[in-house]
Amino acid sequence: MNALAATNRNFRHAARILGLDSKLEKSLLIPFREIKVECTIPKDDGTLVSYVGFRIQHDNARGPMKGGIRYHPEVDPDEVNALAQLMTWKTAVANIPYGGAKGGIGCNPRDLSMSELERLTRVFTQRIHDLIGIHRDVPAPDMGTNAQTMAWILDEYSKFHGHSPAVVTGKPIDLGGSLGRESATGLGVVFATESVLAEYGKSISGMKFVIQGFGNVGSWAAKLIHDRGGKVVAVSDITGAIKNPDGIDIPALLRYKESNTSLKEFQGTDAMDPNDLLVHECDVLIPCALGGVINKENAADVKAKFIIEAANHPTDPEADEILSNKGVVILPDIYANAGGVTVSYFEWVQNIQGFMWEEEKVNCELKRYMHKAFLDIKAMCQIHNCNLRMGAFTLGVNRVARATILRGWEA
């Protein structure tokens, strides 16, 4: 099932549980605005090349729309639409005053030089500058983009609108980025994991973890879990997968990765088939890579007792049912990976106030927001007698629906 179909299915289930009016349900599902733009740039060799850029602005009932911009060959309107919708529910679950959006350009950033990427980013910004803004839509980095991409967007946008550091988040520190932003999603995943484990009288210390994806989120989660006494017994990235039943030395692996492209040669571990990683023996499985990786084909073989969805939409609805019947506890993506957008909110607040926070304050506030969100989800689970995914979806959808009604949507 593709991401849009799965997201719509979860939304409709939550709407039924909440007893939403059918007209309101339809209104919440349809995006506020869909933008499709053509971006033509000269390549370094002088030839012209054209790309298609998208920005889906899903909902702004609770505040400015918020969401990443990804550069990836498979960026398409359906995927961007699903991710924009997920951002609407995610910001509501975290209880930060944003709506949801998502964007992207269908390109392979690895095939482009730094100057070509800059030209592409600037042209894309020129096409959408009047549709984004500090109080309208605030982009952030995503797959294939980074702090440098945000710096280019900020600079190009400021040419039209004056100095506007709050127009994007995930910026370099020197341009108004927030301390703690780089580790935010991974740290949020760890705070979420601590919250759910505490419900079952457990802690990270001594538990066995498997982490799929060793990029920004996965590597930070692995480091922070290792620091708290957890055993990371297997990890993978695009180059392969490694395992050690006694626990991988994560600080050594992070140092190794700085100067090596592949994980597979790392000393003290055995290479394994990446397809076996999701069904490897462990207590907690943390998918941090792509969507749809846990599906009806492999769900029955998953051995983890807890799944923490650090990636967007890693578990298909069919797999959800299989895992629930097995008693596996799934912490849903719209809560588990909300650390990134929460600290993006802190960055936006700091930029608007012109007053920057210490990293300790950023992390302390993130912990408070993640813990409060878990308690709110748990309360919805008790009210509606549902699992954590529907607890999170009913919480998010209910908050957006209430804001929409209060604003007078039928007037």
Buried (B, 14 or more C-beta within 10 A) or exposed (E): BBBBEBBBBBBBBBBEBBEBEEEBBEBBBEBBBBBEBEBEBEBEEEEEBEBBBBBBBBBBBBBBBBBBBBBBEEBBBEBBBBBBBBBBBBBBBBBBBBBBBBBBBBBEBEEBEEEBBBBBBBBBBBBBBEBBBBEBBBBBBBBBBBBBBBBBBBBBBBEEEEEBBBBBBBBBEEBBBBBBBBBBBBBBBBBBBBBBBEEEEBBBEEBBBBBBBBEBBBBBBBBBBBEBEBBBBBBBBEBBBBBBEEBBBBEEBBEBBEEEEBBBEBEEBEBBEBEBBBBBEBBBBBBBBBBBBBBBEBBEEBBBBBBBBBBBBBBBBBBBEBBBEEEBBBBBBBBBBBBBBBBBBBBBBBBEEEEBBEEEEBBEBBBEBBBEBBEBBBEBBEEBEBBBBBBBBBBBBBBBBEBBBEEEBEE
